[in-house]
């Protein structure tokens, strides 16, 4: 299986803090965690690390951060023919404050004007196209050029272009915030009916797609055999939640690339995203494939009759 990932790459600098800093104060840090990031970049990196034939179409700047990103991608054998270099805009930079007490993060994105991709003369035919929706032009081009490819979108934010792209996707993997906004319903975990209603409204909006809603530490919401289910989250002490969603998406694509069932793909993605929060730095927090498969085997072998047994309408 060949996978084409389209979208955003950034370079992340993470700093651990005891609490959110007060205004007009100074703070000294003895160290930082530095690595690549970005939704499409992280998903592609995971796929390359896990042995999937992956090509990334993204734009980086002609600067040290761009060079570092290219080096990271080459280390996991990601095809670089479509990693374009902009001489007008710098590489997107994210400054991240990670709360030591909770693992929650505050992200400051430093980015100039968005630079879209220019090269669409792909020398291969992908079996899967994954997009984070940042580059509308490149995504619509790939949709038209590769109509037989399985199309998956990371719907983590609300823009008119991303909402339009969702109409052409086979799989929509969206955030809780996206699901609530599009459905017009606020999720209340004490009221399972809200989960059912959110999912039902999403299906009405995008009836052509398989939809998965990531629920942060609560797991994921999806449908299998016409039954809406909740995949519970892992019981993990969070150290840094940066990139957990991107890692979920990458692992989900890995499952589809291996022709796994939807339920198995969601389970693997849930495990990978859950394990990732125990480590600082999105790239560094991508677990080994063997670790995820071991956790999956334990889950299947447990007393649970099915990894996705819990249903939203219980």
Buried (B, 14 or more C-beta within 10 A) or exposed (E): BBBBBBBBBBBBBBBBBEEEEEEEEEEEEEEBBBBBBBBBBBBBBBBBBBEBBBBBBBBBBEBEBBBBBBEBBEEBEBBEEBBBBBEEBBBBBBBBBBBEEEBEBEBEBEBEEEBEBEEEEBEEEBBBBBBBBBBBEBBBBBBEBBEEBBBBBBBBBEEEBBBEBBEBBBBBBBBBBBBBBBBEBEBEEEEBEBBBBBBBBBBEBBEEBBBBBBBBBBBBBBBBEEEBBBBBBBEBEBBBBBBBBBBBBBBBBBBBBBEBEBBBBBBBBBBBBBBBBBBBBBBBBBBEBEEBBEBBEEBEEEEEEEBBEBBBEE
